[in-house]
Amino acid sequence: MARSVRDIFQSICAAGWRRRYAVCIPFALMPFVGLGASFLAPAVYESKMTVLVQEPARMNPFLNDLAIGTNVKERMPALTALLRSEHVLVRVLMDLGQIKEDTDPRTRGRLIGELGRAITVQLTGSELVELRVRARQGYGLGKKLEAISNRFIERLLSPERGAVASSESFLDEQLKRRRLDLEKAESALAEFRRWNSDKLPALYNANVQRLAVLTQKLEEKTMELSTADTLFEDLRQRLAGTNPVIGRLEESIVQATSELAALRARYTDEHSDVVAMDRRLTRLHEERQAILAASAQFGEMDIDRLWNMAASATTGADKNTNSVPLLISQMQRLQEAQARRTTLRQDAQQIEKLIHSMQDTIAEFGPIEQQQRRLERSVDVARELHDSIAKRGEMAKLTGALGRYETPERIKIIDAPSDPTSPVTPGRFLFVLGAAFAGLIMGGGLATALELLDSTVRRASVIASIANLPVVASISRIQPPDAPARQQKSGQSPAKPLLQAADSPLCQA
C-alpha cells in the first residue's frame, strides 16, 4: 500500500520525538569533547613560499623558435610525485644535515616519511607554484622549505638543461661522423674523376665532336693516300719506262733499223746481211718487250738498282747521256711520292687508332656517368646531412646559451620562505563547532539505528500493510483507574487512542 508524503513526514517526526534523547545527548556532550581536544591537540606550524615560473623568451617573437617550454601545468603531477620521492627527500635531508650516509635505515625511513607527508605543492594558474611544509616546530622550517624549493627548481629545470646538454653532445658526435662520411664521399668522387678524367660526362659532347672531326680527317687522309698511291704507281711505271737498258735497246733498234734500210736498198730480202740484220732487229724488239713486261713488277730492289745505275752512270763514261738526268729526276719524284704515301698511311693509321680509342671512351660514358651520379648523390646526401646536423648543433648551442641567460628571469621567488611565528592549527571555537556538528550527526545516526532496530507496531497503516486487510475499528488505550490522577498530578494531558481509523470507509462511517 502506497504511503503519502504527509504520512511519511509524520512518521519521521514521531520517530524523532521518540528518540529525542538519543539525538540530544551526543549533541550536548560532543562540544565538551571538542573543547578538550582543542587543549590536547598539538600545535602545527606551516611555512610557505611562492615561485613564479615564467618563460620570457617565448614572449619574444624573435626568440620563440629557440625557447624550450617548461610545461609546468602538464608536468605538475609528475613534479609533485618526484618531489615526494625518496631520492629527492634523501638529498633534502642531507642538505639540512639531518641524515648522513651512515644513518640508521629506520631513522632515515621515518624522517623521509614525515617530510613527504609534510610537503604540499599547489599550482595556481599556469605559472605560479606554491610550496608548503608543515612541522611541529616553527624553528628552521624556512630553511627546510628553502632546501625543498632548491630541489624542486632543480627538478623543474633539469629536463631542459639535460635535454640541451645531451642534444649538444649527441649533435657534436654525429657532426664528427658526418664530416668523416662527407670527406670519404668527396675523396671517392675526386679519385674517380682523377682516374676517369678523359671519360667524364662533361666531356661527352667534346669527345663526340672530336670523334666527328677525326672521322672527317680520316676520310681526307684516305683520299689523299689514294691519290698518293695513284701518283706513286704512275711514277713507278714512268720510271720503269726510263730504264737505261731500254734506252740503249731503243738506240740499238734505231741503229739496226737504219742499217736494215740501207742493206735493203743495196740487197734483196734474201741476202744474208739483210736476214741477219732483220733477225737482230727482231731480237732487239723481243728484248725490249721482255724488259717492258718485267718493268710491270717493278719493286724496291729495282729502284735501288736504278739508283745504283744512275750513280754509276753519272760517274761513268756515259754521264753525258740524256737519260741520266731524266732518270735521276724521276727517281727523286718517286721517292717524294713514296715518302708522302708512307706519311699519309701512318697518319691514317694513327687517326684510326684515335677513332677506336674515342669510340671506346664514348661507349664507356654510360657506366661512368652512372657511377659518377651515384658518387655525386652520396656526396650530396652526406653534405646535406652534415649541414643539417651542423645547423641543428648551432641551434642547440644557441638554445643552451639562451636558457642559461634567462635562468634568473625564468624563476622568481615571489614569497621567500621564513620561519612561522604562529601555529596554523584551528582555534577552540572551530573545535567546539566541529564537535557539535559531529555530535548532531552521531545522534541522528544513533536515533536512526534505534528506530530501525525497533520492531514495535505503532500505526494502523503498518498493521493494514502487514495483514493486507483494511482497518475496521480502533480501540482506545485502556488505562488503570488511577491514571487520570497521575496525569493531572504530573501535568500531562489525557492519553489519546493508540489506534485510529485509517484507510477503511467502514471505520469512518
C-alpha positions in Angstrom: 0.0 0.0 0.0 1.5 3.4 -1.0 2.1 5.9 1.7 1.6 9.6 1.3 4.2 12.3 1.9 2.3 13.5 4.9 2.2 10.1 6.4 6.0 9.7 5.9 6.7 13.1 7.4 4.5 12.3 10.4 6.4 9.0 10.9 9.7 10.8 10.8 8.6 13.4 13.3 7.2 10.8 15.6 10.4 8.8 15.4 12.5 11.9 16.1 10.4 12.7 19.1 10.6 9.2 20.5 14.4 9.2 20.0 15.0 12.8 21.2 17.3 11.7 24.0 19.5 9.7 21.6 19.9 12.8 19.4 20.3 15.4 22.1 22.7 13.6 24.4 25.6 13.3 21.8 24.9 16.8 20.5 25.2 18.1 24.1 28.3 16.2 25.0 30.5 16.4 21.9 31.2 20.2 22.2 32.9 19.5 25.5 34.9 16.7 23.9 35.9 19.1 21.2 36.9 21.7 23.7 39.1 19.2 25.4 40.6 18.1 22.2 41.5 21.7 21.4 43.6 21.8 24.6 45.2 18.5 23.8 45.8 19.0 20.1 49.5 19.6 19.2 50.4 22.9 17.5 51.3 22.7 13.8 53.4 25.3 12.1 53.4 25.9 8.4 55.9 27.8 6.1 55.1 28.6 2.5 56.7 30.2 -0.4 55.5 31.2 -3.9 57.6 30.6 -7.1 56.8 32.3 -10.4 57.8 30.1 -13.4 57.7 32.3 -16.5 59.1 31.9 -20.0 60.3 35.4 -21.2 61.8 34.0 -24.4 58.5 32.6 -25.6 57.0 36.0 -25.3 59.6 37.4 -27.7 58.8 36.6 -31.4 62.5 36.7 -32.3 63.4 34.1 -29.7 60.3 31.9 -29.8 62.0 29.3 -32.0 64.9 29.0 -29.6 62.9 28.8 -26.4 62.1 25.5 -24.6 58.9 25.4 -22.6 58.9 24.1 -19.1 55.2 23.0 -19.4 54.6 23.3 -15.6 50.9 22.6 -15.9 51.3 19.3 -17.7 54.3 18.2 -15.6 52.9 19.2 -12.2 51.7 15.8 -11.1 55.0 14.2 -12.1 56.9 17.0 -10.3 54.9 16.5 -7.1 55.5 12.8 -7.1 59.1 13.3 -7.9 59.5 15.9 -5.1 58.0 13.4 -2.6 60.1 10.5 -3.8 62.8 9.0 -1.6 65.6 10.0 -3.9 64.8 13.8 -3.6 63.9 13.7 0.0 67.1 12.0 1.0 69.0 14.8 -0.8 67.0 17.4 1.0 67.6 15.8 4.4 71.3 15.5 3.6 71.4 19.2 2.7 69.8 20.0 6.0 72.2 17.8 7.9 69.5 15.6 9.4 70.8 12.4 7.9 74.1 11.1 6.7 75.4 8.2 4.7 75.7 6.0 7.8 72.3 7.0 9.3 70.2 4.1 10.6 67.7 2.9 8.0 64.8 3.1 10.4 65.5 6.7 11.3 66.1 7.6 7.7 62.8 6.0 6.7 60.9 7.8 9.5 62.3 11.2 8.6 61.6 10.6 4.9 58.0 9.7 5.6 57.4 12.7 7.9 59.0 15.1 5.4 57.0 13.5 2.5 53.7 13.9 4.3 54.5 17.5 5.3 55.2 18.8 1.8 52.3 20.3 -0.2 52.7 21.5 -3.8 49.9 23.5 -5.5 49.8 25.1 -8.9 47.9 28.4 -9.3 47.1 29.2 -12.9 49.8 28.0 -15.2 52.9 29.8 -13.8 52.5 30.3 -10.1 53.7 27.4 -7.8 53.0 27.4 -4.1 55.2 25.2 -1.8 54.2 24.4 1.8 55.7 22.4 4.5 54.3 21.7 8.0 56.0 20.7 11.2 55.5 20.6 15.0 58.2 23.2 15.4 58.4 26.5 13.7 62.2 27.0 14.1 64.2 26.0 11.0 61.1 25.5 8.9 62.0 28.2 6.5 65.4 26.7 5.9 63.8 23.3 5.3 61.4 24.8 2.8 64.3 26.6 1.0 66.2 23.3 0.6 63.0 21.7 -0.7 62.4 24.6 -3.2 66.0 24.3 -4.4 65.4 20.7 -5.3 62.1 21.5 -6.8 63.6 24.2 -9.1 66.4 21.8 -9.9 64.0 19.1 -11.0 61.9 21.7 -12.8 64.8 22.9 -15.0 66.8 19.6 -15.2 64.9 18.2 -18.2 65.5 21.3 -20.2 69.2 21.5 -19.2 69.7 17.8 -19.6 68.0 17.8 -23.0 70.0 20.7 -24.3 73.3 19.3 -23.0 72.6 15.8 -24.3 71.5 17.3 -27.6 74.7 19.3 -27.9 76.8 16.2 -27.1 74.9 14.0 -29.5 75.0 16.5 -32.3 78.7 17.1 -31.9 79.4 13.4 -32.1 77.1 13.0 -35.1 78.7 16.0 -36.8 82.1 14.4 -36.5 80.8 11.2 -38.0 79.0 13.0 -40.8 82.1 15.1 -41.5 84.2 11.9 -41.9 81.5 10.4 -44.2 81.4 13.6 -46.3 85.2 13.6 -46.6 85.2 9.9 -47.6 82.5 10.6 -50.2 84.3 13.6 -51.6 87.6 11.6 -51.7 85.9 8.8 -53.6 84.4 11.2 -56.1 87.7 13.0 -56.6 89.6 9.7 -57.0 87.0 8.6 -59.5 87.3 11.8 -61.5 91.1 11.6 -61.4 91.1 8.1 -62.9 88.4 8.9 -65.5 89.4 12.5 -66.3 89.1 11.9 -70.0 85.8 9.9 -69.7 83.7 12.2 -67.6 80.2 13.0 -68.8 81.1 16.7 -69.0 83.5 15.8 -71.9 80.9 13.7 -73.7 79.9 16.4 -76.3 83.5 17.5 -76.8 84.6 13.8 -77.4 81.7 13.3 -79.8 82.7 16.5 -81.7 86.3 15.3 -81.7 85.3 11.9 -83.0 83.4 13.6 -85.8 86.5 15.7 -86.6 88.8 12.7 -86.6 86.4 10.7 -88.8 86.3 13.6 -91.3 90.1 13.9 -91.1 90.4 10.1 -91.6 88.3 10.4 -94.8 90.5 13.3 -96.0 93.7 11.3 -95.3 92.3 8.2 -97.0 91.5 10.3 -100.1 95.0 11.8 -100.0 96.5 8.4 -99.5 94.6 7.0 -102.5 95.9 10.0 -104.6 99.4 9.4 -103.4 99.2 5.7 -104.2 98.0 6.5 -107.7 100.8 9.1 -108.2 103.3 6.6 -106.9 102.2 3.9 -109.2 102.3 6.3 -112.2 105.8 7.5 -111.3 106.9 3.9 -110.9 105.5 3.0 -114.3 107.3 6.0 -115.8 110.5 5.1 -114.0 110.2 1.7 -115.5 110.0 3.3 -118.9 113.2 5.3 -118.4 115.3 2.2 -117.8 118.7 2.9 -119.4 118.7 -0.7 -120.7 115.5 0.1 -122.6 117.1 3.3 -123.8 120.1 1.5 -125.2 117.8 -1.1 -126.7 115.9 1.8 -128.3 119.1 3.2 -129.7 120.1 -0.2 -130.9 116.7 -0.7 -132.5 117.0 2.7 -134.3 120.5 1.9 -135.5 119.5 -1.6 -136.6 116.5 -0.2 -138.4 118.6 2.3 -140.3 121.2 -0.3 -141.2 118.5 -2.7 -142.3 117.0 0.0 -144.5 120.5 0.7 -146.0 121.0 -3.1 -146.6 117.7 -3.5 -148.3 118.5 -0.6 -150.5 121.5 -2.4 -151.8 120.5 -6.0 -151.4 117.4 -8.2 -151.7 115.5 -9.5 -148.7 117.1 -13.0 -149.1 120.5 -11.6 -148.7 122.3 -12.9 -145.7 123.2 -9.5 -144.3 119.6 -8.4 -144.7 118.3 -11.6 -143.0 120.9 -11.2 -140.2 120.0 -7.6 -139.6 116.3 -8.4 -139.6 116.9 -11.1 -137.0 118.9 -8.7 -134.9 116.2 -6.2 -135.1 113.6 -8.8 -134.1 115.7 -9.9 -131.2 116.1 -6.3 -130.0 112.3 -5.8 -130.2 111.8 -9.0 -128.1 114.3 -7.9 -125.5 112.6 -4.6 -125.3 109.2 -6.2 -124.9 110.6 -8.6 -122.2 112.2 -5.7 -120.3 108.9 -3.7 -120.5 107.0 -6.7 -119.3 109.4 -7.1 -116.4 109.1 -3.5 -115.5 105.4 -4.2 -114.5 106.8 -6.0 -111.4 109.0 -3.0 -110.6 109.9 -3.2 -106.9 112.2 -1.8 -104.2 115.1 -3.8 -105.4 114.7 -2.5 -108.9 114.5 1.1 -107.6 117.7 0.5 -105.6 119.3 -1.0 -108.7 118.2 2.1 -110.7 119.7 4.3 -108.1 122.9 2.4 -108.3 122.7 2.5 -112.1 122.1 6.3 -112.1 125.0 6.8 -109.7 127.3 4.7 -111.9 126.1 6.4 -115.0 126.9 9.8 -113.5 130.4 8.7 -112.7 130.9 6.6 -115.8 131.9 7.4 -119.3 128.3 8.0 -120.5 127.5 10.6 -117.9 126.6 13.0 -120.6 123.8 10.9 -121.9 120.4 12.5 -121.8 118.7 9.6 -120.0 120.6 10.0 -116.8 119.2 13.4 -115.7 115.7 12.2 -116.5 116.2 9.0 -114.5 117.5 11.0 -111.5 114.6 13.4 -111.6 112.1 10.6 -111.9 113.8 8.8 -109.0 113.6 11.9 -106.8 109.9 12.4 -107.7 109.3 8.7 -106.9 111.0 9.0 -103.5 109.0 12.0 -102.7 105.7 10.3 -103.7 106.7 7.2 -101.6 107.6 9.3 -98.6 104.3 11.2 -98.9 102.4 7.9 -99.2 104.1 6.5 -96.2 103.4 9.6 -94.2 99.7 9.6 -95.2 99.4 5.9 -94.4 100.9 6.5 -90.9 98.6 9.5 -90.3 95.6 7.4 -91.4 96.6 4.5 -89.0 97.1 6.9 -86.1 93.8 8.6 -86.8 92.1 5.2 -86.9 93.7 4.3 -83.5 92.4 7.6 -82.1 89.0 7.0 -83.5 88.9 3.5 -82.0 90.0 4.8 -78.6 87.5 7.7 -78.8 84.7 5.2 -79.6 85.7 3.0 -76.7 85.7 6.1 -74.5 82.3 7.2 -75.7 81.0 3.7 -75.2 82.2 3.8 -71.5 80.3 7.1 -70.9 77.1 5.3 -69.7 78.6 3.2 -66.8 81.0 6.0 -65.9 78.1 8.6 -65.8 76.0 6.2 -63.7 78.9 5.7 -61.3 79.6 9.4 -61.1 76.0 10.2 -60.4 75.9 7.6 -57.7 79.0 9.1 -56.1 77.6 12.7 -56.5 74.4 11.6 -54.8 76.4 10.1 -52.0 78.3 13.4 -51.7 75.1 15.4 -51.8 73.4 13.3 -49.2 76.4 13.4 -46.9 76.8 17.2 -47.4 73.1 17.7 -46.7 73.2 15.6 -43.5 76.4 17.4 -42.4 74.9 20.8 -43.0 71.6 19.9 -41.3 73.4 18.5 -38.2 75.7 21.4 -38.1 72.8 23.8 -38.2 71.0 21.8 -35.5 74.2 21.8 -33.4 74.5 25.6 -33.6 70.8 25.9 -32.8 71.2 23.6 -29.7 74.2 25.7 -28.5 72.2 28.9 -29.0 69.3 27.4 -27.2 71.5 26.4 -24.3 73.1 29.8 -24.1 69.6 31.4 -24.2 68.4 29.1 -21.4 71.4 30.0 -19.2 71.0 33.6 -20.0 67.3 33.8 -19.0 67.5 31.5 -15.9 67.5 34.4 -13.5 64.4 35.8 -15.2 62.6 32.5 -15.5 62.4 31.5 -11.8 61.4 34.3 -9.5 60.7 33.9 -5.8 57.6 35.9 -5.0 57.2 34.9 -1.3 60.5 33.8 0.2 60.3 31.0 2.9 60.6 32.1 6.5 60.1 30.6 9.9 56.4 30.9 11.0 55.6 32.8 14.2 52.2 31.3 15.0 50.7 27.8 14.5 48.1 27.1 11.9 46.0 24.7 13.9 42.3 25.5 14.2 41.0 27.6 17.2 38.9 26.3 20.1 35.7 27.7 18.5 36.3 25.6 15.4 36.9 22.5 17.6 33.7 23.1 19.5 31.7 23.8 16.4 33.1 20.7 14.6 32.4 18.6 17.7 28.8 19.9 17.9 28.3 19.1 14.2 29.8 15.6 14.8 27.5 15.1 17.8 24.5 16.0 15.7 25.5 13.6 13.1 26.2 10.9 15.7 22.9 11.5 17.4 21.0 11.3 14.2 22.7 8.1 13.2 22.1 6.6 16.6 18.4 7.5 16.5 18.1 6.1 13.1 19.7 2.9 14.1 17.5 2.5 17.2 14.4 3.2 15.2 15.3 0.7 12.5 16.1 -2.0 15.1 12.8 -1.4 17.0 10.0 -3.8 15.7 7.1 -2.2 17.7 3.9 -1.6 15.6 2.6 1.9 16.3 0.4 2.8 13.3 -2.7 1.3 11.9 -1.4 1.6 8.4 1.5 -0.7 9.3 -0.9 -3.3 10.5 -3.1 -2.9 7.4 0.0 -3.3 5.1 1.2 -6.4 7.0 -2.2 -8.1 7.1 -3.2 -6.8 3.7 -6.6 -6.0 5.2 -8.5 -2.8 5.9 -8.8 -1.4 9.4 -12.4 -1.7 10.7 -12.2 0.0 14.1 -9.7 1.3 16.6 -9.7 0.8 20.4 -8.6 3.5 22.8 -5.8 2.9 25.2 -7.1 1.1 28.4 -5.8 3.0 31.3 -5.8 2.0 35.0 -8.2 3.7 37.4 -5.6 6.0 38.9 -4.1 7.0 35.6 -6.0 10.3 35.2 -5.0 11.4 38.7 -1.3 10.7 38.0 -1.5 12.5 34.7 -3.1 15.6 36.3 -0.6 15.5 39.0 2.3 15.3 36.5 0.6 17.9 34.3 0.1 15.6 31.3 -2.9 15.6 29.1 -5.2 12.6 28.9 -4.0 9.8 26.7 -5.2 9.6 23.1 -6.3 6.3 21.4 -3.5 4.1 20.3 -5.1 3.1 17.1 -7.2 5.3 15.0 -9.4 4.6 11.9 -7.2 4.8 8.9 -8.0 3.5 5.5 -11.4 1.8 5.7 -14.5 3.7 4.7 -16.4 1.4 7.1 -14.3 2.7 10.1 -15.0 6.3 9.2 -18.7 5.5 9.0 
